[in-house]
Amino acid sequence: MSIVLDVVPPATAKYIRKNTGKIANAIDKASSLLHGEIYQALLSAGVPTSIARNIAWAIDAFLL
């Protein structure tokens, strides 16, 4: 989050600092949705289940 705070305008950084819990919860929900979408897309492409799960997890870990 410190990287985000470094690149956003001061008013946005102030909002983030005051609302970290709300923002963290929203990011957690988005992460779950993103993971599911990536996983399903990989399965649709014919990637085996265990491999798709590992790839989706690695992308989640890298992005979020």
C-alpha positions as CSV (number, residue, x, y, z in Angstrom):
1,M,0.0,0.0,0.0
2,S,2.9,2.3,0.5
3,I,3.6,2.3,-3.2
4,V,0.0,3.4,-3.8
5,L,0.3,6.2,-1.3
6,D,3.4,7.4,-3.1
7,V,1.7,7.8,-6.4
8,V,-1.8,9.1,-5.6
9,P,-2.7,12.8,-4.9
10,P,-2.5,13.9,-1.2
11,A,-6.3,13.9,-0.8
12,T,-6.5,10.3,-2.0
13,A,-3.7,9.3,0.3
14,K,-5.4,10.9,3.3
15,Y,-8.7,9.1,2.4
16,I,-6.8,5.8,2.2
17,R,-5.2,6.2,5.6
18,K,-8.5,7.0,7.2
19,N,-10.4,4.1,5.5
20,T,-7.9,1.3,5.4
21,G,-10.3,-1.3,6.7
22,K,-13.0,-0.5,4.2
23,I,-10.4,-0.5,1.4
24,A,-8.8,-3.8,2.5
25,N,-12.2,-5.5,2.7
26,A,-13.0,-4.4,-0.9
27,I,-9.7,-5.6,-2.2
28,D,-10.2,-8.9,-0.5
29,K,-13.5,-9.4,-2.2
30,A,-12.1,-8.3,-5.6
31,S,-9.2,-10.8,-5.1
32,S,-11.7,-13.6,-4.6
33,L,-13.6,-12.7,-7.7
34,L,-10.4,-12.3,-9.7
35,H,-9.1,-15.6,-8.6
36,G,-12.3,-17.4,-9.7
37,E,-12.3,-15.7,-13.1
38,I,-8.7,-16.6,-13.8
39,Y,-9.3,-20.1,-12.6
40,Q,-12.4,-20.6,-14.7
41,A,-10.7,-19.1,-17.8
42,L,-7.8,-21.5,-17.5
43,L,-10.1,-24.4,-17.1
44,S,-12.1,-23.3,-20.2
45,A,-8.8,-23.2,-22.1
46,G,-8.2,-26.8,-21.2
47,V,-5.6,-26.4,-18.5
48,P,-5.8,-29.3,-16.0
49,T,-7.5,-28.5,-12.7
50,S,-4.4,-28.8,-10.5
51,I,-2.3,-26.7,-12.8
52,A,-5.0,-24.1,-13.2
53,R,-5.3,-23.8,-9.5
54,N,-1.6,-23.3,-9.1
55,I,-1.4,-20.7,-11.9
56,A,-4.4,-18.8,-10.5
57,W,-2.8,-18.8,-7.0
58,A,0.5,-17.6,-8.4
59,I,-1.2,-14.7,-10.3
60,D,-3.1,-13.7,-7.1
61,A,0.1,-13.8,-5.1
62,F,1.9,-11.6,-7.6
63,L,-0.9,-9.1,-8.2
64,L,-2.4,-8.8,-4.8
